[in-house]
């Protein structure tokens, strides 16, 4: 076996052992409790994220408008 093959095999063993122990570490409890959101939960999350983007866009637009048009009046 060449050096590259042995390194690749070692790397693969490391990844496999990490995935094998994934449910037993400090995040195991969280992963066991995790579930797919219902349609209603997903809609609420999407609505809140979209609302946040709109608010941030409006604030950015207001700042840009103030910086471009307000100096003309002073």
PQR file of N, CA, C, O and H, with PARSE charges and radii, in Angstrom:
ATOM      1  N   UNK A   1       0.850  -1.171   0.000 -0.4000 1.5000
ATOM      2  CA  UNK A   1       0.000   0.000   0.000 -0.0000 2.0000
ATOM      3  C   UNK A   1       0.899   1.239   0.000  0.5500 1.7000
ATOM      4  O   UNK A   1       1.891   1.303   0.726 -0.5500 1.4000
ATOM      5  N   UNK A   2       0.536   2.210  -0.820 -0.4000 1.5000
ATOM      6  CA  UNK A   2       1.343   3.418  -0.901 -0.0000 2.0000
ATOM      7  C   UNK A   2       1.010   4.354   0.259  0.5500 1.7000
ATOM      8  O   UNK A   2       0.054   4.143   1.005 -0.5500 1.4000
ATOM      9  H   UNK A   2      -0.269   2.159  -1.410  0.4000 1.0000
ATOM     10  N   UNK A   3       1.812   5.366   0.380 -0.4000 1.5000
ATOM     11  CA  UNK A   3       1.614   6.332   1.459 -0.0000 2.0000
ATOM     12  C   UNK A   3       0.286   7.080   1.303  0.5500 1.7000
ATOM     13  O   UNK A   3      -0.401   7.343   2.290 -0.5500 1.4000
ATOM     14  H   UNK A   3       2.589   5.537  -0.226  0.4000 1.0000
ATOM     15  N   UNK A   4      -0.069   7.417   0.072 -0.4000 1.5000
ATOM     16  CA  UNK A   4      -1.326   8.116  -0.182 -0.0000 2.0000
ATOM     17  C   UNK A   4      -2.517   7.246   0.181  0.5500 1.7000
ATOM     18  O   UNK A   4      -3.489   7.727   0.764 -0.5500 1.4000
ATOM     19  H   UNK A   4       0.489   7.203  -0.729  0.4000 1.0000
ATOM     20  N   UNK A   5      -2.444   5.965  -0.162 -0.4000 1.5000
ATOM     21  CA  UNK A   5      -3.536   5.055   0.163 -0.0000 2.0000
ATOM     22  C   UNK A   5      -3.691   4.899   1.672  0.5500 1.7000
ATOM     23  O   UNK A   5      -4.810   4.848   2.181 -0.5500 1.4000
ATOM     24  H   UNK A   5      -1.655   5.574  -0.636  0.4000 1.0000
ATOM     25  N   UNK A   6      -2.584   4.823   2.377 -0.4000 1.5000
ATOM     26  CA  UNK A   6      -2.664   4.661   3.823 -0.0000 2.0000
ATOM     27  C   UNK A   6      -3.228   5.936   4.475  0.5500 1.7000
ATOM     28  O   UNK A   6      -4.003   5.852   5.428 -0.5500 1.4000
ATOM     29  H   UNK A   6      -1.675   4.864   1.963  0.4000 1.0000
ATOM     30  N   UNK A   7      -2.844   7.106   3.967 -0.4000 1.5000
ATOM     31  CA  UNK A   7      -3.409   8.353   4.497 -0.0000 2.0000
ATOM     32  C   UNK A   7      -4.900   8.445   4.222  0.5500 1.7000
ATOM     33  O   UNK A   7      -5.668   8.874   5.084 -0.5500 1.4000
ATOM     34  H   UNK A   7      -2.215   7.175   3.193  0.4000 1.0000
ATOM     35  N   UNK A   8      -5.318   8.042   3.014 -0.4000 1.5000
ATOM     36  CA  UNK A   8      -6.734   8.069   2.663 -0.0000 2.0000
ATOM     37  C   UNK A   8      -7.523   7.108   3.545  0.5500 1.7000
ATOM     38  O   UNK A   8      -8.623   7.432   3.993 -0.5500 1.4000
ATOM     39  H   UNK A   8      -4.694   7.694   2.314  0.4000 1.0000
ATOM     40  N   UNK A   9      -6.968   5.936   3.793 -0.4000 1.5000
ATOM     41  CA  UNK A   9      -7.638   4.955   4.644 -0.0000 2.0000
ATOM     42  C   UNK A   9      -7.741   5.464   6.086  0.5500 1.7000
ATOM     43  O   UNK A   9      -8.767   5.279   6.741 -0.5500 1.4000
ATOM     44  H   UNK A   9      -6.075   5.672   3.429  0.4000 1.0000
ATOM     45  N   UNK A  10      -6.700   6.090   6.565 -0.4000 1.5000
ATOM     46  CA  UNK A  10      -6.705   6.653   7.915 -0.0000 2.0000
ATOM     47  C   UNK A  10      -7.737   7.777   8.030  0.5500 1.7000
ATOM     48  O   UNK A  10      -8.450   7.875   9.029 -0.5500 1.4000
ATOM     49  H   UNK A  10      -5.867   6.241   6.033  0.4000 1.0000
ATOM     50  N   UNK A  11      -7.807   8.613   7.011 -0.4000 1.5000
ATOM     51  CA  UNK A  11      -8.779   9.697   6.987 -0.0000 2.0000
ATOM     52  C   UNK A  11     -10.205   9.142   6.991  0.5500 1.7000
ATOM     53  O   UNK A  11     -11.073   9.646   7.703 -0.5500 1.4000
ATOM     54  H   UNK A  11      -7.228   8.533   6.200  0.4000 1.0000
ATOM     55  N   UNK A  12     -10.435   8.111   6.197 -0.4000 1.5000
ATOM     56  CA  UNK A  12     -11.759   7.498   6.136 -0.0000 2.0000
ATOM     57  C   UNK A  12     -12.119   6.858   7.477  0.5500 1.7000
ATOM     58  O   UNK A  12     -13.267   6.954   7.911 -0.5500 1.4000
ATOM     59  H   UNK A  12      -9.729   7.702   5.618  0.4000 1.0000
ATOM     60  N   UNK A  13     -11.173   6.215   8.133 -0.4000 1.5000
ATOM     61  CA  UNK A  13     -11.417   5.618   9.447 -0.0000 2.0000
ATOM     62  C   UNK A  13     -11.781   6.694  10.477  0.5500 1.7000
ATOM     63  O   UNK A  13     -12.667   6.491  11.307 -0.5500 1.4000
ATOM     64  H   UNK A  13     -10.241   6.137   7.780  0.4000 1.0000
ATOM     65  N   UNK A  14     -11.095   7.830  10.418 -0.4000 1.5000
ATOM     66  CA  UNK A  14     -11.393   8.923  11.343 -0.0000 2.0000
ATOM     67  C   UNK A  14     -12.814   9.438  11.146  0.5500 1.7000
ATOM     68  O   UNK A  14     -13.530   9.685  12.116 -0.5500 1.4000
ATOM     69  H   UNK A  14     -10.375   7.995   9.744  0.4000 1.0000
ATOM     70  N   UNK A  15     -13.220   9.598   9.893 -0.4000 1.5000
ATOM     71  CA  UNK A  15     -14.571  10.088   9.602 -0.0000 2.0000
ATOM     72  C   UNK A  15     -15.614   9.073  10.053  0.5500 1.7000
ATOM     73  O   UNK A  15     -16.622   9.442  10.656 -0.5500 1.4000
ATOM     74  H   UNK A  15     -12.639   9.396   9.104  0.4000 1.0000
ATOM     75  N   UNK A  16     -15.377   7.798   9.764 -0.4000 1.5000
ATOM     76  CA  UNK A  16     -16.331   6.765  10.163 -0.0000 2.0000
ATOM     77  C   UNK A  16     -16.477   6.693  11.672  0.5500 1.7000
ATOM     78  O   UNK A  16     -17.589   6.529  12.174 -0.5500 1.4000
ATOM     79  H   UNK A  16     -14.558   7.498   9.275  0.4000 1.0000
ATOM     80  N   UNK A  17     -15.384   6.811  12.404 -0.4000 1.5000
ATOM     81  CA  UNK A  17     -15.471   6.765  13.867 -0.0000 2.0000
ATOM     82  C   UNK A  17     -16.188   7.990  14.413  0.5500 1.7000
ATOM     83  O   UNK A  17     -16.904   7.893  15.410 -0.5500 1.4000
ATOM     84  H   UNK A  17     -14.481   6.945  11.997  0.4000 1.0000
ATOM     85  N   UNK A  18     -16.007   9.140  13.776 -0.4000 1.5000
ATOM     86  CA  UNK A  18     -16.704  10.348  14.220 -0.0000 2.0000
ATOM     87  C   UNK A  18     -18.210  10.198  14.028  0.5500 1.7000
ATOM     88  O   UNK A  18     -18.986  10.583  14.903 -0.5500 1.4000
ATOM     89  H   UNK A  18     -15.426   9.219  12.966  0.4000 1.0000
ATOM     90  N   UNK A  19     -18.631   9.645  12.896 -0.4000 1.5000
ATOM     91  CA  UNK A  19     -20.061   9.459  12.651 -0.0000 2.0000
ATOM     92  C   UNK A  19     -20.637   8.360  13.526  0.5500 1.7000
ATOM     93  O   UNK A  19     -21.808   8.420  13.902 -0.5500 1.4000
ATOM     94  H   UNK A  19     -18.001   9.332  12.184  0.4000 1.0000
ATOM     95  N   UNK A  20     -19.839   7.367  13.852 -0.4000 1.5000
ATOM     96  CA  UNK A  20     -20.300   6.265  14.692 -0.0000 2.0000
ATOM     97  C   UNK A  20     -20.615   6.763  16.104  0.5500 1.7000
ATOM     98  O   UNK A  20     -21.548   6.274  16.741 -0.5500 1.4000
ATOM     99  H   UNK A  20     -18.888   7.319  13.546  0.4000 1.0000
ATOM    100  N   UNK A  21     -19.846   7.726  16.590 -0.4000 1.5000
ATOM    101  CA  UNK A  21     -20.026   8.240  17.937 -0.0000 2.0000
ATOM    102  C   UNK A  21     -20.865   9.510  17.989  0.5500 1.7000
ATOM    103  O   UNK A  21     -20.952  10.141  19.042 -0.5500 1.4000
ATOM    104  H   UNK A  21     -19.088   8.123  16.073  0.4000 1.0000
ATOM    105  N   UNK A  22     -21.482   9.897  16.881 -0.4000 1.5000
ATOM    106  CA  UNK A  22     -22.194  11.165  16.821 -0.0000 2.0000
ATOM    107  C   UNK A  22     -23.356  11.216  17.809  0.5500 1.7000
ATOM    108  O   UNK A  22     -23.551  12.251  18.447 -0.5500 1.4000
ATOM    109  H   UNK A  22     -21.411   9.385  16.025  0.4000 1.0000
ATOM    110  N   UNK A  23     -24.108  10.186  17.960 -0.4000 1.5000
ATOM    111  CA  UNK A  23     -25.269  10.192  18.841 -0.0000 2.0000
ATOM    112  C   UNK A  23     -24.923  10.012  20.300  0.5500 1.7000
ATOM    113  O   UNK A  23     -25.819  10.038  21.144 -0.5500 1.4000
ATOM    114  H   UNK A  23     -23.950   9.345  17.442  0.4000 1.0000
ATOM    115  N   UNK A  24     -23.652   9.830  20.629 -0.4000 1.5000
ATOM    116  CA  UNK A  24     -23.264   9.548  22.002 -0.0000 2.0000
ATOM    117  C   UNK A  24     -22.533  10.698  22.673  0.5500 1.7000
ATOM    118  O   UNK A  24     -22.308  10.656  23.883 -0.5500 1.4000
ATOM    119  H   UNK A  24     -22.924   9.808  19.943  0.4000 1.0000
ATOM    120  N   UNK A  25     -22.161  11.708  21.932 -0.4000 1.5000
ATOM    121  CA  UNK A  25     -21.396  12.820  22.477 -0.0000 2.0000
ATOM    122  C   UNK A  25     -22.281  13.861  23.128  0.5500 1.7000
ATOM    123  O   UNK A  25     -23.418  13.581  23.507 -0.5500 1.4000
ATOM    124  H   UNK A  25     -22.344  11.742  20.949  0.4000 1.0000
ATOM    125  N   UNK A  26     -21.748  15.064  23.255 -0.4000 1.5000
ATOM    126  CA  UNK A  26     -22.487  16.131  23.927 -0.0000 2.0000
ATOM    127  C   UNK A  26     -23.674  16.631  23.108  0.5500 1.7000
ATOM    128  O   UNK A  26     -24.568  17.268  23.665 -0.5500 1.4000
ATOM    129  H   UNK A  26     -20.824  15.292  22.947  0.4000 1.0000
ATOM    130  N   UNK A  27     -23.711  16.363  21.809 -0.4000 1.5000
ATOM    131  CA  UNK A  27     -24.839  16.782  20.987 -0.0000 2.0000
ATOM    132  C   UNK A  27     -25.827  15.646  20.733  0.5500 1.7000
ATOM    133  O   UNK A  27     -26.819  15.837  20.030 -0.5500 1.4000
ATOM    134  H   UNK A  27     -22.985  15.846  21.356  0.4000 1.0000
ATOM    135  N   UNK A  28     -25.571  14.489  21.287 -0.4000 1.5000
ATOM    136  CA  UNK A  28     -26.435  13.331  21.062 -0.0000 2.0000
ATOM    137  C   UNK A  28     -27.862  13.557  21.504  0.5500 1.7000
ATOM    138  O   UNK A  28     -28.799  13.193  20.793 -0.5500 1.4000
ATOM    139  H   UNK A  28     -24.765  14.334  21.858  0.4000 1.0000
ATOM    140  N   UNK A  29     -28.039  14.152  22.669 -0.4000 1.5000
ATOM    141  CA  UNK A  29     -29.385  14.393  23.189 -0.0000 2.0000
ATOM    142  C   UNK A  29     -30.147  15.347  22.279  0.5500 1.7000
ATOM    143  O   UNK A  29     -31.334  15.151  22.018 -0.5500 1.4000
ATOM    144  H   UNK A  29     -27.278  14.447  23.246  0.4000 1.0000
ATOM    145  N   UNK A  30     -29.463  16.380  21.797 -0.4000 1.5000
ATOM    146  CA  UNK A  30     -30.110  17.343  20.898 -0.0000 2.0000
ATOM    147  C   UNK A  30     -30.511  16.668  19.593  0.5500 1.7000
ATOM    148  O   UNK A  30     -31.606  16.903  19.083 -0.5500 1.4000
ATOM    149  H   UNK A  30     -28.499  16.540  22.009  0.4000 1.0000
ATOM    150  N   UNK A  31     -29.629  15.830  19.049 -0.4000 1.5000
ATOM    151  CA  UNK A  31     -29.947  15.151  17.797 -0.0000 2.0000
ATOM    152  C   UNK A  31     -31.103  14.172  17.964  0.5500 1.7000
ATOM    153  O   UNK A  31     -31.887  13.980  17.034 -0.5500 1.4000
ATOM    154  H   UNK A  31     -28.739  15.640  19.464  0.4000 1.0000
ATOM    155  N   UNK A  32     -31.218  13.552  19.133 -0.4000 1.5000
ATOM    156  CA  UNK A  32     -32.331  12.627  19.363 -0.0000 2.0000
ATOM    157  C   UNK A  32     -33.652  13.375  19.496  0.5500 1.7000
ATOM    158  O   UNK A  32     -34.700  12.846  19.125 -0.5500 1.4000
ATOM    159  H   UNK A  32     -30.581  13.708  19.888  0.4000 1.0000
ATOM    160  N   UNK A  33     -33.616  14.599  20.022 -0.4000 1.5000
ATOM    161  CA  UNK A  33     -34.834  15.376  20.206 -0.0000 2.0000
ATOM    162  C   UNK A  33     -35.240  16.124  18.935  0.5500 1.7000
ATOM    163  O   UNK A  33     -36.389  16.549  18.811 -0.5500 1.4000
ATOM    164  H   UNK A  33     -32.765  15.029  20.324  0.4000 1.0000
ATOM    165  N   UNK A  34     -34.323  16.287  18.005 -0.4000 1.5000
ATOM    166  CA  UNK A  34     -34.602  17.060  16.787 -0.0000 2.0000
ATOM    167  C   UNK A  34     -35.661  16.360  15.943  0.5500 1.7000
ATOM    168  O   UNK A  34     -35.723  15.132  15.879 -0.5500 1.4000
ATOM    169  H   UNK A  34     -33.390  15.942  18.105  0.4000 1.0000
ATOM    170  N   UNK A  35     -36.490  17.175  15.301 -0.4000 1.5000
ATOM    171  CA  UNK A  35     -37.527  16.632  14.421 -0.0000 2.0000
ATOM    172  C   UNK A  35     -37.774  17.610  13.280  0.5500 1.7000
ATOM    173  O   UNK A  35     -37.345  18.762  13.329 -0.5500 1.4000
ATOM    174  H   UNK A  35     -36.439  18.172  15.353  0.4000 1.0000
ATOM    175  N   UNK A  36     -38.452  17.147  12.283 -0.4000 1.5000
ATOM    176  CA  UNK A  36     -38.806  17.993  11.142 -0.0000 2.0000
ATOM    177  C   UNK A  36     -39.944  18.924  11.555  0.5500 1.7000
ATOM    178  O   UNK A  36     -40.906  18.475  12.178 -0.5500 1.4000
ATOM    179  H   UNK A  36     -38.800  16.211  12.244  0.4000 1.0000
ATOM    180  N   UNK A  37     -39.853  20.203  11.222 -0.4000 1.5000
ATOM    181  CA  UNK A  37     -40.928  21.119  11.616 -0.0000 2.0000
ATOM    182  C   UNK A  37     -42.213  20.824  10.849  0.5500 1.7000
ATOM    183  O   UNK A  37     -42.182  20.328   9.723 -0.5500 1.4000
ATOM    184  H   UNK A  37     -39.071  20.568  10.716  0.4000 1.0000
ATOM    185  N   UNK A  38     -43.334  21.138  11.476 -0.4000 1.5000
ATOM    186  CA  UNK A  38     -44.616  20.990  10.785 -0.0000 2.0000
ATOM    187  C   UNK A  38     -44.741  22.101   9.743  0.5500 1.7000
ATOM    188  O   UNK A  38     -43.948  23.043   9.723 -0.5500 1.4000
ATOM    189  H   UNK A  38     -43.360  21.541  12.390  0.4000 1.0000
ATOM    190  N   UNK A  39     -45.729  21.978   8.897 -0.4000 1.5000
ATOM    191  CA  UNK A  39     -45.939  22.984   7.859 -0.0000 2.0000
ATOM    192  C   UNK A  39     -46.201  24.354   8.482  0.5500 1.7000
ATOM    193  O   UNK A  39     -45.707  25.368   7.989 -0.5500 1.4000
ATOM    194  H   UNK A  39     -46.373  21.213   8.913  0.4000 1.0000
ATOM    195  N   UNK A  40     -46.973  24.385   9.557 -0.4000 1.5000
ATOM    196  CA  UNK A  40     -47.300  25.654  10.222 -0.0000 2.0000
ATOM    197  C   UNK A  40     -46.055  26.287  10.836  0.5500 1.7000
ATOM    198  O   UNK A  40     -45.867  27.498  10.726 -0.5500 1.4000
ATOM    199  H   UNK A  40     -47.374  23.561   9.958  0.4000 1.0000
ATOM    200  N   UNK A  41     -45.198  25.488  11.484 -0.4000 1.5000
ATOM    201  CA  UNK A  41     -43.961  26.013  12.060 -0.0000 2.0000
ATOM    202  C   UNK A  41     -43.043  26.561  10.970  0.5500 1.7000
ATOM    203  O   UNK A  41     -42.408  27.602  11.140 -0.5500 1.4000
ATOM    204  H   UNK A  41     -45.351  24.503  11.574  0.4000 1.0000
ATOM    205  N   UNK A  42     -42.984  25.845   9.852 -0.4000 1.5000
ATOM    206  CA  UNK A  42     -42.137  26.298   8.742 -0.0000 2.0000
ATOM    207  C   UNK A  42     -42.656  27.624   8.177  0.5500 1.7000
ATOM    208  O   UNK A  42     -41.871  28.524   7.879 -0.5500 1.4000
ATOM    209  H   UNK A  42     -43.499  25.000   9.713  0.4000 1.0000
ATOM    210  N   UNK A  43     -43.974  27.741   8.032 -0.4000 1.5000
ATOM    211  CA  UNK A  43     -44.549  28.987   7.514 -0.0000 2.0000
ATOM    212  C   UNK A  43     -44.237  30.157   8.438  0.5500 1.7000
ATOM    213  O   UNK A  43     -43.887  31.241   7.971 -0.5500 1.4000
ATOM    214  H   UNK A  43     -44.612  27.011   8.274  0.4000 1.0000
ATOM    215  N   UNK A  44     -44.361  29.942   9.753 -0.4000 1.5000
ATOM    216  CA  UNK A  44     -44.066  31.013  10.701 -0.0000 2.0000
ATOM    217  C   UNK A  44     -42.597  31.420  10.633  0.5500 1.7000
ATOM    218  O   UNK A  44     -42.280  32.609  10.660 -0.5500 1.4000
ATOM    219  H   UNK A  44     -44.645  29.062  10.132  0.4000 1.0000
ATOM    220  N   UNK A  45     -41.708  30.446  10.545 -0.4000 1.5000
ATOM    221  CA  UNK A  45     -40.273  30.749  10.469 -0.0000 2.0000
ATOM    222  C   UNK A  45     -39.945  31.505   9.188  0.5500 1.7000
ATOM    223  O   UNK A  45     -39.177  32.467   9.208 -0.5500 1.4000
ATOM    224  H   UNK A  45     -41.965  29.480  10.523  0.4000 1.0000
ATOM    225  N   UNK A  46     -40.524  31.071   8.082 -0.4000 1.5000
ATOM    226  CA  UNK A  46     -40.291  31.747   6.805 -0.0000 2.0000
ATOM    227  C   UNK A  46     -40.842  33.170   6.840  0.5500 1.7000
ATOM    228  O   UNK A  46     -40.212  34.089   6.317 -0.5500 1.4000
ATOM    229  H   UNK A  46     -41.148  30.290   8.066  0.4000 1.0000
ATOM    230  N   UNK A  47     -42.009  33.361   7.450 -0.4000 1.5000
ATOM    231  CA  UNK A  47     -42.617  34.693   7.550 -0.0000 2.0000
ATOM    232  C   UNK A  47     -41.736  35.622   8.382  0.5500 1.7000
ATOM    233  O   UNK A  47     -41.504  36.769   7.999 -0.5500 1.4000
ATOM    234  H   UNK A  47     -42.520  32.615   7.876  0.4000 1.0000
ATOM    235  N   UNK A  48     -41.252  35.132   9.506 -0.4000 1.5000
ATOM    236  CA  UNK A  48     -40.416  35.954  10.374 -0.0000 2.0000
ATOM    237  C   UNK A  48     -39.104  36.315   9.679  0.5500 1.7000
ATOM    238  O   UNK A  48     -38.638  37.450   9.778 -0.5500 1.4000
ATOM    239  H   UNK A  48     -41.441  34.200   9.817  0.4000 1.0000
ATOM    240  N   UNK A  49     -38.506  35.344   8.973 -0.4000 1.5000
ATOM    241  CA  UNK A  49     -37.259  35.625   8.254 -0.0000 2.0000
ATOM    242  C   UNK A  49     -37.485  36.652   7.144  0.5500 1.7000
ATOM    243  O   UNK A  49     -36.673  37.560   6.963 -0.5500 1.4000
ATOM    244  H   UNK A  49     -38.885  34.422   8.892  0.4000 1.0000
ATOM    245  N   UNK A  50     -38.584  36.512   6.404 -0.4000 1.5000
ATOM    246  CA  UNK A  50     -38.891  37.466   5.330 -0.0000 2.0000
ATOM    247  C   UNK A  50     -39.155  38.857   5.904  0.5500 1.7000
ATOM    248  O   UNK A  50     -38.713  39.858   5.340 -0.5500 1.4000
ATOM    249  H   UNK A  50     -39.243  35.775   6.552  0.4000 1.0000
ATOM    250  N   UNK A  51     -39.868  38.917   7.017 -0.4000 1.5000
ATOM    251  CA  UNK A  51     -40.137  40.202   7.653 -0.0000 2.0000
ATOM    252  C   UNK A  51     -38.834  40.861   8.107  0.5500 1.7000
ATOM    253  O   UNK A  51     -38.671  42.073   7.965 -0.5500 1.4000
ATOM    254  H   UNK A  51     -40.226  38.104   7.476  0.4000 1.0000
ATOM    255  N   UNK A  52     -37.917  40.077   8.646 -0.4000 1.5000
ATOM    256  CA  UNK A  52     -36.623  40.615   9.054 -0.0000 2.0000
ATOM    257  C   UNK A  52     -35.840  41.166   7.877  0.5500 1.7000
ATOM    258  O   UNK A  52     -35.216  42.221   7.984 -0.5500 1.4000
ATOM    259  H   UNK A  52     -38.050  39.093   8.762  0.4000 1.0000
ATOM    260  N   UNK A  53     -35.869  40.454   6.746 -0.4000 1.5000
ATOM    261  CA  UNK A  53     -35.169  40.940   5.555 -0.0000 2.0000
ATOM    262  C   UNK A  53     -35.773  42.239   5.041  0.5500 1.7000
ATOM    263  O   UNK A  53     -35.047  43.136   4.613 -0.5500 1.4000
ATOM    264  H   UNK A  53     -36.376  39.597   6.659  0.4000 1.0000
ATOM    265  N   UNK A  54     -37.094  42.345   5.082 -0.4000 1.5000
ATOM    266  CA  UNK A  54     -37.763  43.563   4.627 -0.0000 2.0000
ATOM    267  C   UNK A  54     -37.401  44.732   5.541  0.5500 1.7000
ATOM    268  O   UNK A  54     -37.119  45.832   5.067 -0.5500 1.4000
ATOM    269  H   UNK A  54     -37.684  41.617   5.430  0.4000 1.0000
ATOM    270  N   UNK A  55     -37.409  44.489   6.846 -0.4000 1.5000
ATOM    271  CA  UNK A  55     -37.070  45.560   7.795 -0.0000 2.0000
ATOM    272  C   UNK A  55     -35.630  46.016   7.598  0.5500 1.7000
ATOM    273  O   UNK A  55     -35.362  47.217   7.549 -0.5500 1.4000
ATOM    274  H   UNK A  55     -37.637  43.595   7.231  0.4000 1.0000
ATOM    275  N   UNK A  56     -34.699  45.068   7.484 -0.4000 1.5000
ATOM    276  CA  UNK A  56     -33.302  45.437   7.263 -0.0000 2.0000
ATOM    277  C   UNK A  56     -33.112  46.173   5.939  0.5500 1.7000
ATOM    278  O   UNK A  56     -32.325  47.116   5.859 -0.5500 1.4000
ATOM    279  H   UNK A  56     -34.917  44.093   7.523  0.4000 1.0000
ATOM    280  N   UNK A  57     -33.829  45.745   4.904 -0.4000 1.5000
ATOM    281  CA  UNK A  57     -33.757  46.443   3.623 -0.0000 2.0000
ATOM    282  C   UNK A  57     -34.295  47.855   3.716  0.5500 1.7000
ATOM    283  O   UNK A  57     -33.728  48.777   3.130 -0.5500 1.4000
ATOM    284  H   UNK A  57     -34.468  44.979   4.969  0.4000 1.0000
ATOM    285  N   UNK A  58     -35.392  48.036   4.453 -0.4000 1.5000
ATOM    286  CA  UNK A  58     -35.969  49.370   4.621 -0.0000 2.0000
ATOM    287  C   UNK A  58     -35.025  50.284   5.392  0.5500 1.7000
ATOM    288  O   UNK A  58     -34.872  51.456   5.049 -0.5500 1.4000
ATOM    289  H   UNK A  58     -35.853  47.287   4.929  0.4000 1.0000
ATOM    290  N   UNK A  59     -34.395  49.753   6.427 -0.4000 1.5000
ATOM    291  CA  UNK A  59     -33.438  50.555   7.197 -0.0000 2.0000
ATOM    292  C   UNK A  59     -32.254  50.946   6.310  0.5500 1.7000
ATOM    293  O   UNK A  59     -31.814  52.096   6.328 -0.5500 1.4000
ATOM    294  H   UNK A  59     -34.518  48.801   6.706  0.4000 1.0000
ATOM    295  N   UNK A  60     -31.744  49.996   5.543 -0.4000 1.5000
ATOM    296  CA  UNK A  60     -30.638  50.300   4.627 -0.0000 2.0000
ATOM    297  C   UNK A  60     -31.023  51.332   3.582  0.5500 1.7000
ATOM    298  O   UNK A  60     -30.239  52.226   3.265 -0.5500 1.4000
ATOM    299  H   UNK A  60     -32.101  49.062   5.528  0.4000 1.0000
ATOM    300  N   UNK A  61     -32.235  51.207   3.045 -0.4000 1.5000
ATOM    301  CA  UNK A  61     -32.699  52.178   2.060 -0.0000 2.0000
ATOM    302  C   UNK A  61     -32.836  53.560   2.677  0.5500 1.7000
ATOM    303  O   UNK A  61     -32.474  54.558   2.054 -0.5500 1.4000
ATOM    304  H   UNK A  61     -32.872  50.480   3.303  0.4000 1.0000
ATOM    305  N   UNK A  62     -33.360  53.625   3.905 -0.4000 1.5000
ATOM    306  CA  UNK A  62     -33.518  54.911   4.583 -0.0000 2.0000
ATOM    307  C   UNK A  62     -32.164  55.569   4.825  0.5500 1.7000
ATOM    308  O   UNK A  62     -32.011  56.775   4.632 -0.5500 1.4000
ATOM    309  H   UNK A  62     -33.655  52.814   4.411  0.4000 1.0000
ATOM    310  N   UNK A  63     -31.192  54.783   5.244 -0.4000 1.5000
ATOM    311  CA  UNK A  63     -29.847  55.326   5.463 -0.0000 2.0000
ATOM    312  C   UNK A  63     -29.253  55.824   4.155  0.5500 1.7000
ATOM    313  O   UNK A  63     -28.641  56.891   4.116 -0.5500 1.4000
ATOM    314  H   UNK A  63     -31.316  53.803   5.401  0.4000 1.0000
ATOM    315  N   UNK A  64     -29.430  55.057   3.081 -0.4000 1.5000
ATOM    316  CA  UNK A  64     -28.913  55.480   1.778 -0.0000 2.0000
ATOM    317  C   UNK A  64     -29.607  56.765   1.318  0.5500 1.7000
ATOM    318  O   UNK A  64     -28.958  57.677   0.806 -0.5500 1.4000
ATOM    319  H   UNK A  64     -29.927  54.190   3.113  0.4000 1.0000
ATOM    320  N   UNK A  65     -30.912  56.830   1.502 -0.4000 1.5000
ATOM    321  CA  UNK A  65     -31.658  58.013   1.090 -0.0000 2.0000
ATOM    322  C   UNK A  65     -31.185  59.238   1.861  0.5500 1.7000
ATOM    323  O   UNK A  65     -31.000  60.307   1.280 -0.5500 1.4000
ATOM    324  H   UNK A  65     -31.439  56.089   1.918  0.4000 1.0000
ATOM    325  N   UNK A  66     -30.990  59.083   3.168 -0.4000 1.5000
ATOM    326  CA  UNK A  66     -30.511  60.196   3.997 -0.0000 2.0000
ATOM    327  C   UNK A  66     -29.135  60.652   3.538  0.5500 1.7000
ATOM    328  O   UNK A  66     -28.877  61.854   3.469 -0.5500 1.4000
ATOM    329  H   UNK A  66     -31.140  58.214   3.640  0.4000 1.0000
ATOM    330  N   UNK A  67     -28.250  59.716   3.224 -0.4000 1.5000
ATOM    331  CA  UNK A  67     -26.881  60.069   2.826 -0.0000 2.0000
ATOM    332  C   UNK A  67     -26.831  60.705   1.439  0.5500 1.7000
ATOM    333  O   UNK A  67     -25.941  61.510   1.168 -0.5500 1.4000
ATOM    334  H   UNK A  67     -28.459  58.740   3.281  0.4000 1.0000
ATOM    335  N   UNK A  68     -27.764  60.360   0.560 -0.4000 1.5000
ATOM    336  CA  UNK A  68     -27.733  60.890  -0.804 -0.0000 2.0000
ATOM    337  C   UNK A  68     -28.500  62.208  -0.913  0.5500 1.7000
ATOM    338  O   UNK A  68     -27.988  63.169  -1.486 -0.5500 1.4000
ATOM    339  H   UNK A  68     -28.487  59.706   0.781  0.4000 1.0000
ATOM    340  N   UNK A  69     -29.707  62.267  -0.378 -0.4000 1.5000
ATOM    341  CA  UNK A  69     -30.562  63.426  -0.624 -0.0000 2.0000
ATOM    342  C   UNK A  69     -30.510  64.502   0.457  0.5500 1.7000
ATOM    343  O   UNK A  69     -30.722  65.677   0.154 -0.5500 1.4000
ATOM    344  H   UNK A  69     -30.124  61.486   0.087  0.4000 1.0000
ATOM    345  N   UNK A  70     -30.239  64.143   1.689 -0.4000 1.5000
ATOM    346  CA  UNK A  70     -30.234  65.132   2.759 -0.0000 2.0000
ATOM    347  C   UNK A  70     -29.108  66.157   2.634  0.5500 1.7000
ATOM    348  O   UNK A  70     -29.352  67.329   2.921 -0.5500 1.4000
ATOM    349  H   UNK A  70     -30.066  63.189   1.935  0.4000 1.0000
ATOM    350  N   UNK A  71     -27.890  65.790   2.224 -0.4000 1.5000
ATOM    351  CA  UNK A  71     -26.838  66.821   2.102 -0.0000 2.0000
ATOM    352  C   UNK A  71     -27.155  67.906   1.084  0.5500 1.7000
ATOM    353  O   UNK A  71     -26.580  68.991   1.175 -0.5500 1.4000
ATOM    354  H   UNK A  71     -27.692  64.838   1.991  0.4000 1.0000
ATOM    355  N   UNK A  72     -28.032  67.673   0.125 -0.4000 1.5000
ATOM    356  CA  UNK A  72     -28.370  68.702  -0.866 -0.0000 2.0000
ATOM    357  C   UNK A  72     -29.115  69.864  -0.238  0.5500 1.7000
ATOM    358  O   UNK A  72     -29.103  70.971  -0.776 -0.5500 1.4000
ATOM    359  H   UNK A  72     -28.498  66.792   0.051  0.4000 1.0000
ATOM    360  N   UNK A  73     -29.765  69.624   0.896 -0.4000 1.5000
ATOM    361  CA  UNK A  73     -30.565  70.661   1.532 -0.0000 2.0000
ATOM    362  C   UNK A  73     -29.782  71.438   2.585  0.5500 1.7000
ATOM    363  O   UNK A  73     -30.311  72.402   3.139 -0.5500 1.4000
ATOM    364  H   UNK A  73     -29.774  68.724   1.333  0.4000 1.0000
ATOM    365  N   UNK A  74     -28.553  71.058   2.879 -0.4000 1.5000
ATOM    366  CA  UNK A  74     -27.772  71.762   3.892 -0.0000 2.0000
ATOM    367  C   UNK A  74     -26.546  72.386   3.318  0.5500 1.7000
ATOM    368  O   UNK A  74     -25.777  73.018   4.043 -0.5500 1.4000
ATOM    369  H   UNK A  74     -28.124  70.275   2.429  0.4000 1.0000
TER
END
